[in-house]
Amino acid sequence: MDQLHYAGGVYFTSTKIARELVGYAAALAEVHQAGIVEIPVRHADGTSNMLSVLVGPSSQIATETVDTELPEFDDSQALATFTKLRAELENKSYAPEELVEEGSSNDPRVPHPDWLDEL
């Protein structure tokens, strides 16, 4: 079992799920995307729950394998979800963003309105 550190919380999940979560976060970061995935977790008191995790380029997730008395749980559904999400990610084509049209409102070369200086 692995201990997952995410957003100030500590959760227990299967080692396979922890590895898939970190791998999926890295894959999303490579294509500058983010996503939400739900994983089963256990708490220190033995209760289980589903945890929604936002993963992507700026994810700060740490995992470590730990010895615990907590019972393992069936992680097959979560692992199947990761397989599906990875396949979807690999099948998408990520073309570089188009250059903005010169002179358009989102062209960084166009001076911004003066009122932005007051923010």
C-alpha positions as CSV (number, residue, x, y, z in Angstrom):
1,M,0.0,0.0,0.0
2,D,1.2,3.5,-0.7
3,Q,0.7,6.7,1.2
4,L,-0.4,9.6,-1.0
5,H,0.3,13.2,-0.1
6,Y,-1.9,15.5,-2.0
7,A,-3.2,19.1,-1.3
8,G,-2.2,18.9,2.4
9,G,-3.9,15.6,2.9
10,V,-2.5,12.1,3.4
11,Y,-4.4,9.1,2.0
12,F,-3.7,5.4,1.6
13,T,-4.2,3.7,-1.8
14,S,-2.9,0.7,-3.6
15,T,0.7,0.9,-4.9
16,K,-0.6,0.3,-8.4
17,I,-3.0,3.2,-8.2
18,A,-0.4,5.5,-6.8
19,R,2.0,4.7,-9.6
20,E,-0.8,5.2,-12.2
21,L,-1.8,8.5,-10.7
22,V,1.7,9.9,-10.8
23,G,2.2,8.6,-14.3
24,Y,-1.0,10.1,-15.6
25,A,-0.1,13.5,-14.0
26,A,3.2,13.4,-15.9
27,A,1.5,12.4,-19.2
28,L,-1.0,15.3,-18.8
29,A,1.9,17.7,-18.0
30,E,3.6,16.7,-21.3
31,V,0.6,17.9,-23.3
32,H,-0.1,20.9,-21.0
33,Q,-3.4,19.5,-19.9
34,A,-5.1,18.9,-16.6
35,G,-7.8,16.4,-15.6
36,I,-9.7,15.0,-12.7
37,V,-9.6,11.4,-11.7
38,E,-11.3,9.6,-8.8
39,I,-9.4,7.0,-6.9
40,P,-10.3,4.8,-3.9
41,V,-8.5,5.7,-0.7
42,R,-8.3,4.5,2.9
43,H,-8.0,6.7,5.9
44,A,-5.9,5.9,8.9
45,D,-9.0,4.7,10.8
46,G,-9.7,2.1,8.1
47,T,-12.6,3.8,6.4
48,S,-12.6,4.0,2.6
49,N,-13.7,6.7,0.3
50,M,-13.3,8.0,-3.2
51,L,-10.9,11.0,-3.7
52,S,-11.2,13.4,-6.6
53,V,-7.7,14.4,-7.7
54,L,-6.9,17.3,-10.0
55,V,-3.8,16.3,-11.9
56,G,-1.8,18.1,-14.5
57,P,1.3,20.3,-15.2
58,S,1.4,21.8,-11.7
59,S,0.3,18.7,-9.7
60,Q,2.2,18.3,-6.4
61,I,1.7,14.6,-5.6
62,A,4.0,12.5,-3.6
63,T,3.7,8.8,-2.8
64,E,5.6,6.4,-0.7
65,T,5.3,2.7,0.0
66,V,4.4,2.0,3.6
67,D,3.7,-1.0,5.8
68,T,0.3,-0.8,7.3
69,E,-2.3,-2.9,8.9
70,L,-5.0,-1.4,6.7
71,P,-6.7,-3.9,4.5
72,E,-6.0,-3.8,0.7
73,F,-9.0,-3.1,-1.5
74,D,-10.0,-4.0,-5.1
75,D,-8.3,-1.5,-7.3
76,S,-9.3,-3.1,-10.7
77,Q,-11.9,-0.5,-11.6
78,A,-9.5,2.5,-10.9
79,L,-6.8,0.8,-12.9
80,A,-9.2,0.2,-15.8
81,T,-10.1,3.9,-15.6
82,F,-6.4,4.9,-15.8
83,T,-6.0,2.6,-18.8
84,K,-8.9,4.3,-20.5
85,L,-7.7,7.8,-19.7
86,R,-4.2,7.1,-21.0
87,A,-5.6,5.7,-24.2
88,E,-7.8,8.8,-24.7
89,L,-4.7,11.0,-24.1
90,E,-2.6,9.1,-26.6
91,N,-5.3,9.2,-29.3
92,K,-5.7,13.0,-29.1
93,S,-3.6,15.0,-31.4
94,Y,-2.0,18.0,-29.7
95,A,-1.0,20.5,-32.3
96,P,0.9,23.5,-31.2
97,E,-1.3,26.5,-30.5
98,E,-1.9,28.7,-33.4
99,L,-0.1,32.0,-33.3
100,V,-2.4,34.9,-32.4
101,E,-3.4,37.2,-35.2
102,E,-1.2,40.2,-35.3
103,G,-3.0,43.2,-33.7
104,S,-5.8,41.1,-32.1
105,S,-6.9,41.8,-28.6
106,N,-4.9,38.8,-27.3
107,D,-1.7,39.7,-29.2
108,P,0.9,40.3,-26.5
109,R,2.6,42.9,-28.7
110,V,-0.5,45.2,-28.5
111,P,-0.3,47.7,-25.6
112,H,-2.7,46.9,-22.9
113,P,-5.3,49.4,-21.7
114,D,-4.1,51.8,-19.1
115,W,-6.6,50.7,-16.5
116,L,-4.7,47.3,-16.2
117,D,-1.9,49.2,-14.6
118,E,-4.2,50.0,-11.6
119,L,-4.7,46.3,-10.8
